[in-house]
Amino acid sequence: MPSPEGNDPVHTMLTERLRKRELTRAKEALADLTADEVVVMLRLLPPTEHVLCFRLLDKDRAMEVFDLLGEDEQVRLLQAMTDSEAATTLAELDVDDQARLIGEAPAGVARRLLASMASTDRARVGVLLAYPEGSAGRMANPSYLAVRPYSLVNETLGLIRRSRLGPEDVTTVFVTTADRRYVGLVSVAELVQADPYAEVGPLARLAEVSVSTTEDAADAARLLQRRDLGALPVLDSEKRLVGALTFDDAMDALDDDTSEVMYRKAGMGDPAHAKELLRSERLTSGNILYPVRVRIAFLMVTLAGGLAVGGLIEQFEDVLAAVVAVAIFVPLIMDMGGNVGTQSTTIFARGLALGHIDPSRFGRQLFREVRVGLVMAVIIACVGGAAAYFWQGAPNDIPLLGVAVGLSLFTSVTLATFLGFALPWLMLKLGLDHAPGADPFITTIKDFTGLAVYFGLAGVLLGVG
């Protein structure tokens, strides 16, 4: 598969052939690649070569590649096409996908794409675009299979066989009255197993399971997922069937909900989301000076903290000299807090991205994380303290060493879980990049605090220092 760095020999060869307009040889090179590899290749090519490369694909391969592209990539590709090319590509898509792309395109591009479409498709897309953005009506596919209650099973199966819809769109047949009022649904599997001469009406079920055109698309997608249906009926205000929400539509809706919508619910908004995307892109690609500059600034905090911890250890030199066993557990206390803090920051970052953490109600979520930390701290403190007692405490006649180790672990773990949530949230509120910045602060604070508690307890409980 082509290298993501863009230095793959196939990529280099294809770029050179496209630049020299050796199109026959470039087409031969593309024919040897899978659709996924072509997608990677398109992303590596200069923007001026995207459409040229896409034109070299045969029709079926081109649509397979187009489906694998991201929504923004699809819009950019359509924008770069001629009107006839854009019309041909759009004609191969379902109407709901056409509406989705045109709805996401800039106004000028959307007008050009609509003008290039056949009048029938343009009218159907116009109906979908009339529904609110993010609604089930906008997401619904108006191409579906529906029959009357008195239709026979074998007639319905014949309709399925003659249908031009793809296999993913004919998992469910809707049952409607003559004026399109929804009665229920029946799966294709149920039709295959039923009496061929039975009427479909009595087989229809789930008449109460539907969504309105104005309902949130993500909520509709979750209903489809929860009921494990092949398709979900979308009804207008008069309970007439206007479209079907299929599995692929549901996945698109949920994906949108966990990105843009959930970023807004988390109080970040689209501009902040874009800022996070830009930060991530600059940290993972492009000029290496940016990640070095950003990361080294936070690592200087760790360096300063390490020197401060060294000064702390120096202050308790008498304790270490008097009871050598105390030094054995220093790495344990430092490492345990660091690992717990890393767990908490990772959970915070993922929960924020997926919308499971809402900064507007952060206090409740912080309290939950601290409770989790307290339970873990008790378990770890008991295990670690017992190990210290039986390993070094009792044999060396210093049984209270186990108490010092246990209490220090308890303090370090509890503090690390608190900081693992609180610090990224605070940095987010201050507009700082919490990805490279939270862990250095957590490491420094918990190391200093944990060791201060440990040495202090060791000095008091063991009577030294």
Secondary structure, DSSP 8 states (H G I E B T S, - for coil): ---TTS--HHHHHHHHHHHTT-HHHHHHHHHTS-HHHHHHHHHHS-HHHHHHHHHTS-HHHHHHHHHHS-HHHHHHHHHHS-HHHHHHHHHTS-HHHHHHHHHHS-HHHHHHHHHHS-HHHHHHHHHHHTS-TTBHHHH-BS---EE-TT-BHHHHHHHHHH--S-GGG-SEEEEE-TT-BEEEEEEHHHHHHS-TTSBSGGG-B-TT--EETTSBHHHHHHHHHHHT-SEEEEE-TTSBEEEEEEHHHHHHHHHHIIIIIHHHHTT-HHHHHHHHHHHHHHHHSS-THHHHHHHHHHHHHHHHHHHHHHHHHHHTHHHHHH-THHHHTHHHHHHHHHHHHHHHHHHHHHHHHHT---GGGHHHHHHHHHHHHHHHHHHHHHHHHHHHIIIIITTTT-TTHHHHHHHHHHHHHHHHHHHHHHHHHHHHHTT--HHHHHHHHHHHHHHHHHHHHHHHHHHHHHT--
